[in-house]
């Protein structure tokens, strides 16, 4: 199941408020501690980064076309 930024935002709001109960969509989850909630948020961030395609790296090539003075 793909992770969205809005789900991560819900977890961030719960962490900031000190709440352990979070509702994502139709599912309600109660975490044992704030630390466990932070772990879940970090895991969701990692999943979001993995599912986001990375743009191709930009390659710069330099050419020297100067004159060969003696």
C-alpha positions in Angstrom: 0.0 0.0 0.0 1.5 3.3 -1.0 2.3 5.9 1.7 1.2 9.5 1.3 2.6 12.7 2.8 -0.8 13.4 4.4 -0.5 10.2 6.4 2.9 11.3 7.7 1.5 14.7 8.5 -1.2 13.1 10.7 1.5 11.2 12.6 3.5 14.4 13.0 0.4 16.2 14.4 -0.2 13.4 16.9 3.5 13.5 18.0 3.3 17.2 18.5 0.1 16.9 20.5 1.4 14.0 22.6 -1.4 11.7 21.4 -0.9 8.0 21.0 -4.1 7.3 19.1 -4.1 8.0 15.4 -6.7 7.6 12.7 -5.5 7.0 9.1 -8.4 6.6 6.7 -10.9 4.3 8.3 -8.3 2.6 10.5 -7.6 3.7 14.1 -4.3 2.7 15.8 -3.3 3.2 19.4 0.5 3.1 19.9 2.1 2.0 23.1 4.3 5.0 23.4 5.3 8.2 21.6 8.6 6.5 20.7 6.7 3.8 18.9 4.7 6.5 17.1 8.0 8.2 16.1 9.3 4.8 14.8 6.2 4.3 12.7 6.5 7.9 11.3 10.2 7.3 10.4 9.3 4.0 8.7 6.6 5.7 6.7 9.0 8.4 5.6 11.5 5.8 4.5 8.7 4.0 2.5 7.7 7.3 0.9 11.3 8.0 -0.2 11.6 4.5 -1.7 8.4 4.7 -3.7 9.3 8.2 -5.1 11.2 7.9 -8.4 14.5 9.8 -8.4 15.2 12.1 -11.4 18.2 11.2 -13.5 21.4 12.7 -12.4 22.6 15.7 -14.3 25.9 15.2 -16.1 28.1 18.1 -16.9 30.8 17.7 -19.5 33.5 20.3 -20.1 35.4 20.7 -23.3 38.6 22.6 -23.8 38.8 24.2 -27.3 41.7 26.6 -26.7 44.5 27.4 -29.1 47.9 25.8 -28.6 50.2 28.9 -28.3 53.9 28.3 -28.3 
